[in-house]
């Protein structure tokens, strides 16, 4: 920088004093006649410091009146200072700045160049000069001026062209005169009409900037800030530990290992209380930044981007994410550290883009073609993934079961800024290879000991002289082993399940249960020797045995039977010994089949086989008087001669056995059958010589009737036929009995003979025609009809068929020839 020192005329001081602090290239302007020789005309001389401390006269600015000859032979500068011409020549550059007054000369600009030699040098100056200084900064090279340069009182005027290499820095420039349309011409009504050729350019630029400001917003930053970060896990498969409870004195190696770590306590489940159990060994945690605040400016439509400062030369700088991690493994329920590990990772994104989840981007302006970007933003997502630390063991080894903690400390830096304050987040999981545990702790299989059954207190009833099982009591004893090894079920561990009609549990130990790992059934769990019973509210041992002892009764349900038309079923019932494995599956299921009645027991002959059961109470059999369903014999009349006189004897309803005669049909529950025949039960045929067998049933009505129906469920044959395996029937009216209708024999009516009135007389004791000791008259059902198996019988009073207030009863006599399909019901109606 060149320093210009200005001195007033007449003020003298030592040149040495003036130049002692000057540097190379600095100038001195000295004023005063005392500085000039007698032959020199003027008031000022310019000195240049060629080297520091060395003063050389460079040029002289002459001042005078009238015609003054220049000191130098050539003149390239013509100007006026206070109306007096100045001439300059020489081989150096002359700097003249500002304006000259009566008291000072100011050098403020680069005027031009000149050539020539220095006419004189000033080597000493003793006069004192009063200081008046200013500052001048030279350009890298002087401007070349062609044409005329004028300096008036305060204005430097240049005609011609000016070439400037560098920066022009004026205070202002006028707008000038347009060459086409003049200012204030055609601009009426516009603010532009206020501008003239003398208006400063800055005024017009400011006005135009105001007009365009709304469409040219400046670059703005993303004002969201980095708040914190979240952790997210992947490979998060979870599982459920085995549901069984742990017995005392377990010998399973996996259970004993987990027990040593506090993860398998007797009377509890495996891994109880550890929370969610993760089973994928590739489980890992990664981290994602979270932005805070609001903004209207981002590099993209991502709500988690936050500001990262200024760009560098229009491009993003860098974004660094640094993480420090501590891993801790705890293989015990007390969560004491077993092993630790530490690591540190750095991710750097340089320039726009994404590296390993760290993103950096430039925020473009609204009009990026005109207004350059200035800011950047970014984020990080799913970065620095951290796996669980398994201390070198295989991930399927039971030894890796435990708690895993991951502590992350993450800091950020952008550009040249320092790292942010670390934010620390911890995450923890419980990991266990459950598949390994399931393999090492298998689901148990069990076995039952011998199951025994005993009968007590049986009762029976009879029907047509045949015995039936009415009630019975059974006692079952059994045991089940291996239900507590390696784990046991929480609930009903062992039980007896019954399957059979009429069987019900009444007492004993039918089920053995555990609740919350403790025995709740008294006298149900024993030691392996079956001698020491385990108390309730205690934890069973691995080798304990379940004992079941149930008391069961039959016959509690009324009116059930296993009698069928041709066979009896079921003859047996089952008691299934069930043991549950720890997963609520079947550890054992043993079915034991028992007879309702075992042949030869209860004092019955073994040759007859097992008794059928019939639980209807003895004597409480038929429910209706007009329909017979063969559930009892309350309305059965014994086949005897007194039947013809309508004074037959009722069959006994109390228990009686083997009391059928050779002529009798057998009633079994729901059927009328030939004893000893295909459809018979228990009884043999009392008299195999008798081809025909009979059954007499009494029906009672009231009031006067004119017609009736009879239906045995089968088509009947005429009484007089001898067809084998056929069924016939006769009706004896109370009004047609012996001694009632005239003095002759009783009249019996065949409902199946629809064409005949009187058939003929039936001699006493005629096989198949008259089982009685007296003859009777046989009549047909003239005027009657048949529909399917229902016979309609008009009552012919003239033949003795009367039902009225005096005569209210009839007997229906059924006859089997051979062994026909059994009749299952007799139905009568009266009208």
Beta strands, then each sheet from edge to edge (+ up, - down):
strand 1: 2-7
strand 2: 27-31
strand 3: 44-51
strand 4: 54-61
strand 5: 77-81
strand 6: 84-88
strand 7: 94-95
strand 8: 110-112
strand 9: 131-136
strand 10: 149-151
strand 11: 156-158
strand 12: 225-234
strand 13: 238-239
strand 14: 245-246
strand 15: 277-278
strand 16: 284-292
strand 17: 306-310
strand 18: 318-330
strand 19: 339-350
strand 20: 353-355
strand 21: 358-363
strand 22: 375-380
strand 23: 383-387
strand 24: 402-414
strand 25: 423-431
strand 26: 447-448
strand 27: 452-463
strand 28: 466-481
strand 29: 487-488
strand 30: 492-499
strand 31: 503-509
strand 32: 511-515
strand 33: 518-519
strand 34: 525-526
strand 35: 545-554
strand 36: 572-580
strand 37: 586-595
strand 38: 627-628
strand 39: 636-637
strand 40: 666-668
strand 41: 671-673
strand 42: 692-700
strand 43: 707-711
strand 44: 726-733
strand 45: 747-749
strand 46: 758-762
strand 47: 776-779
strand 48: 785-787
strand 49: 790-794
strand 50: 809-817
strand 51: 826-830
sheet 1: 4+ 3- 2+ 1+ 9-
sheet 2: 5+ 6-
sheet 3: 7+ 8-
sheet 4: 10+ 11-
sheet 5: 12+ 16- 23+
sheet 6: 13+ 15- 25- 24+ 18- 19+
sheet 7: 14+ 29-
sheet 8: 17+ 22- 21+ 20-
sheet 9: 26+ 28- 27+
sheet 10: 26+ 28- 35+ 31-
sheet 11: 26+ 28- 35+ 34-
sheet 12: 33+ 32- 30+ 36- 37+
sheet 13: 38+ 51- 43+ 49- 48+
sheet 14: 39+ 42- 50+ 44- 45+ 47+ 46-
sheet 15: 40+ 41-
end
